[in-house]
Amino acid sequence: MTDQEKIAMLEEIWELDEGTLATDTVLADVDEYDSMAKLSLIVLMDDEFGVKLTGDVIKGFKTVSDILKLMVIA
Amino acid sequence: MYSALKDIRIIGMAAAVSNTWDSVRELSNEGEQIINKFIKTTGVEGRYSAAPRQCTSDFYFSAAEKILNEKGIDRSEIGVLVFVAQTSDYGIPATACVLQHRLGLNKSCIAFDVNLGCSGFVYGVSIAAGLLKNSDEKKALVLVGDTLARTRKGYGIGQRSSNTTLLFGDASSAILLDKEKNCSIKSAMMSDGTGHKALSAPYNAWKHPVGPESIPGDDIAVFNFTINEVPALVHEYIEKLGVEMESYDDLVLHQANMMIIKNIAKRVGMPMEKIPISLDRFGNTSGASVPLTIVDKYGASNDSKEVKMLTSGFGVGLSWGVMEVKMNTDDILPLTFGKDRYDDDYPDNV
């Protein structure tokens, strides 16, 4: 799966326009990245990649690329 | 814990709310965009809230009176009264004792409180069924609910507008248990105290006598708990019973929020058509939400039939449970709009 495909998945769950996110986008600058967006991310990561995200891991996400690194199909 | 109590049956269920219903849009001070997102993600469009001085016990009284009167129950037959809530009326005594008095129950009836929230229905019914089973008493009354839409100090405009208070609705439920051959109450219950800080109100009690009424919860920990632990216990429970999920008419889940409900439904393999929803109109009603949702679906129905439901409550503790409920819809009473208020003669602001 390419980074672009992974970014498209994030844009879809967060209801963002296509092309809004890039690998170096700082999450703190994305208005839609709120508490509910984090819950949507938990579901996506678990359902699609089998990754269980904890609060500490989510706190460590600074940019989109930090998330992409965990979007790996086992 | 797995519990199977033979020859006990739920013979009545009632629920009560106030006469005051407000839409989230009217209550909120937030802009339209934020409110639209709140409604979309939580599923809550409005909820009932207690009137000033209307307490959890008053809703319980309304629901209990409804069930005792409509079922024509001899009150001397009630031997167990279990009150499950986080919003008890007093520091002491147990609110169950006050209700025992108000409902005119016998002295031989044991009455006590259980401090639990959203898992309260499964826990309360299981506790009462266990006590009933091992006693010479005939019936047990379980009261489950809370008034989380209000704060202790009331309903200031600022207090009403936070997303937390908008999510919650005030409601109570009453469940009547009887001894009946060839029936049983089977439940699975779990607790995980390592999560005790995830949902907590540590102030204004004995350890920290002064402080805010509530503190922010750990949303991510709670969400992870609900979408992992609850489906796991549901799967384990039905496997132990040797039944298929499709055999249930409904899966009645605690009405936490729509995102949690949809995710649990997906993970246990139950279509949303078989998941009754009450939180759109009632909000998250804590422990009352499972019986309230059943009352909302079947209480006004004239269609007399047996329904087989799987129920699950989960939340503060952390604590969660699963229980099968088989009832005749005739025993599920229409929703009550309670006006009762108990005057205890204590002066305020002493």
Interface residues (C-beta under 8 A of the other chain):
Chain A: S35 M36 K38 L39 S40 I42 V43 D46 K52 L53 T54 G55 I58
Chain B: K37 T41 D218 D219 I220 A221 F223 N224 I227 N228 M259 N263
